[in-house]
Amino acid sequence: MNLVIFGPPAAGKGTQSNFIVNKYNLYQLSTGEILRDEIKKKTPLGLEIESTINAGSLVSDEVLGKLIEKFISKEEYKNRFIFDGYPRNLSQAKNLDILLNKYDQKINLVLKLIVSLETIKKRISGRSVCSLCGKIYNQYYNPAPSNSNCCAPKFLQKRSDDTLDVVIKRYENYEKTTEPLIEFYKKINLLKVVNGESSIDAIKAEISGLIDANEGWL
């Protein structure tokens, strides 16, 4: 089975993606990670990507397609993908279909986590990260333990982009850019909407039910 997962910033997409990967033995394909990995390897493509990013430009759909194909073409990953951060536009979605078809695969299920802007604001405004261990906490939903030396208040820091102005812009940009994608997958009956404001366990249960009920599951 191949999945695509969408969700606005702080929707819990990362948490649910990790859950899906571990439970169903899938491979999470994150464009951010593969771009960083290609740059680290200093391949010709990696140098091109680094130059593009350093110039403040976006990596082209063509380059991203080449990177995605590297993984799609590998037999050990066949029908075991969860696409996170790709596709980001309609052109990428159509290209993904072409690439998957080339290697006798397809998208079986598209999950969209629905979370309101007000909830996103609260999640991000309450978020902090331990500067020692990197654990993420939230003063409203998941406060740091009071008896922990590592995650004591003096070690908790706010991320520089965790401001309301940035959050609102990121949320609005997400809604604007994903709308055509959501319609695309909705028209071909792949889209399933998940209530991202439920508890983590409830969301996991809902997602599990959708995956288990999908006829494309292998």
C-alpha positions in Angstrom: 0.0 0.0 0.0 1.1 3.5 -0.8 -0.3 6.5 1.2 -0.2 10.2 1.0 -0.7 12.2 4.2 -1.6 15.9 4.4 -2.0 18.2 7.4 -1.3 21.8 8.4 1.6 22.8 10.7 1.2 21.2 14.2 -1.6 18.9 13.0 0.2 15.9 14.3 1.2 14.6 10.9 4.6 13.6 12.1 3.3 11.6 15.0 0.7 9.8 12.9 3.2 9.1 10.1 5.6 7.5 12.5 2.7 5.4 13.9 1.8 4.2 10.4 5.4 3.5 9.5 5.9 1.3 12.5 2.6 -0.5 12.5 2.4 -1.3 8.8 6.1 -1.5 8.0 6.0 1.3 5.5 8.8 3.6 4.4 8.3 7.4 5.0 9.4 9.4 2.1 10.0 13.0 3.2 11.2 15.4 0.6 13.0 17.5 3.2 15.1 14.5 4.3 16.0 13.3 0.9 17.0 16.8 -0.2 19.3 17.1 2.8 20.7 13.6 2.2 21.5 14.3 -1.4 23.3 17.5 -0.4 25.3 15.7 2.2 26.4 13.1 -0.3 27.7 15.9 -2.6 26.4 14.2 -5.7 26.1 16.4 -8.9 22.4 16.6 -8.2 23.1 17.4 -4.5 25.4 20.3 -5.5 22.7 21.6 -7.8 20.1 21.4 -5.1 22.4 23.1 -2.6 23.1 25.9 -5.0 19.4 26.4 -5.7 18.6 26.5 -1.9 21.5 28.8 -1.1 20.2 31.2 -3.8 16.9 31.3 -2.0 15.0 29.5 -4.7 12.7 26.5 -4.6 13.9 23.1 -5.9 12.1 22.5 -9.2 9.5 19.8 -9.7 11.8 18.1 -12.2 14.6 17.7 -9.7 12.2 16.5 -7.0 10.8 14.0 -9.4 14.2 12.6 -10.1 14.8 12.2 -6.4 11.4 10.6 -5.8 12.0 8.1 -8.7 15.2 6.9 -7.1 13.2 5.5 -4.3 10.1 4.4 -6.2 12.3 2.3 -8.5 13.7 0.3 -5.6 12.1 -3.1 -5.3 12.5 -3.2 -1.4 10.2 -0.2 -1.1 7.6 -1.3 -3.6 4.0 -0.5 -2.4 5.4 0.5 1.0 5.5 4.3 0.8 3.9 7.0 2.9 4.5 10.3 1.1 5.1 13.1 3.5 5.7 16.6 2.0 5.1 15.4 -1.5 3.2 16.1 -3.6 2.9 19.8 -2.9 1.1 20.9 -6.0 -1.1 19.5 -8.8 1.9 19.1 -11.2 3.7 17.0 -8.6 0.6 14.9 -7.9 0.2 14.0 -11.6 4.0 13.3 -12.0 3.8 11.0 -8.9 1.0 9.0 -10.6 3.1 8.7 -13.7 6.2 7.5 -11.8 4.2 5.0 -9.7 2.5 3.6 -12.8 6.0 3.2 -14.4 7.0 0.9 -11.6 3.6 -0.9 -11.4 2.4 0.9 -8.3 -0.3 3.4 -7.3 -1.6 5.5 -4.5 -4.1 3.6 -2.5 -5.2 6.1 0.2 -4.8 9.8 0.9 -5.3 11.0 4.5 -6.1 14.6 5.4 -5.8 15.6 9.0 -8.3 18.4 9.7 -7.4 20.8 12.5 -8.8 24.3 13.0 -6.6 27.4 12.9 -7.5 28.2 16.6 -6.3 24.8 17.7 -3.1 25.2 15.6 -2.5 28.5 17.3 -2.8 26.9 20.8 -0.7 24.0 19.9 2.1 26.1 18.6 1.9 29.0 21.1 2.3 26.4 23.9 5.1 24.4 22.2 8.6 24.3 23.6 11.7 22.2 23.0 14.2 20.9 25.5 17.6 22.3 24.5 19.4 19.2 26.0 17.4 16.2 24.6 15.3 17.8 21.9 12.0 16.5 23.2 8.9 18.6 22.3 6.4 19.6 24.9 3.2 21.7 25.0 2.1 23.5 28.1 -1.6 22.8 27.3 -1.5 19.2 26.0 1.8 17.6 27.0 3.7 19.6 29.7 7.2 18.8 30.6 7.5 16.6 33.7 8.1 18.7 36.8 10.7 16.3 38.3 12.9 16.1 35.2 16.4 17.6 35.4 16.9 17.4 31.6 13.6 19.0 30.7 13.5 21.6 33.5 12.0 25.0 32.6 15.4 26.6 32.2 16.2 24.2 29.4 12.9 24.7 27.5 13.1 27.0 24.5 10.6 28.4 21.9 11.3 27.8 18.3 12.0 31.1 16.4 9.2 30.4 13.9 6.6 29.6 16.6 5.0 33.0 16.5 1.3 33.6 15.8 2.1 35.7 12.6 4.2 32.9 11.2 1.7 30.3 12.2 -1.2 32.1 10.5 0.8 32.6 7.3 1.9 29.0 7.2 -1.7 27.7 7.8 -3.1 30.0 5.1 -0.4 29.0 2.7 -1.1 25.3 3.4 -4.8 25.7 2.8 -4.2 27.6 -0.4 -1.6 25.3 -1.9 -3.2 22.0 -0.9 -6.8 22.8 -2.1 -6.2 21.7 -5.7 -4.5 18.6 -4.5 -7.3 17.7 -2.1 -9.8 18.2 -5.0 -7.7 16.0 -7.3 -7.6 13.1 -4.9 -11.2 13.6 -3.9 -12.4 13.3 -7.5 -10.6 9.9 -7.8 -12.1 8.7 -4.5 -8.8 8.3 -2.6 -9.3 11.0 0.0 -10.2 10.2 3.6 -10.6 13.0 6.1 -9.4 12.4 9.7 -10.4 14.5 12.7 -7.0 15.8 13.8 -8.5 17.4 17.0 -9.2 14.0 18.6 -6.8 12.4 21.0 -3.7 10.9 19.6 -4.9 7.4 20.3 -8.3 8.1 18.7 -6.6 9.4 15.6 -4.4 6.3 15.4 -7.5 4.1 15.7 -9.3 6.0 13.0 -6.4 5.8 10.6 -5.9 2.1 11.3 -9.5 1.5 10.5 -9.2 3.3 7.2 -6.0 1.4 6.2 -7.3 -2.0 7.3 -10.5 -1.4 5.3 -8.7 -0.4 2.1 -8.8 -3.1 -0.6 -5.4 -2.0 -1.8 -3.7 -3.2 1.4 -1.0 -5.8 0.8 
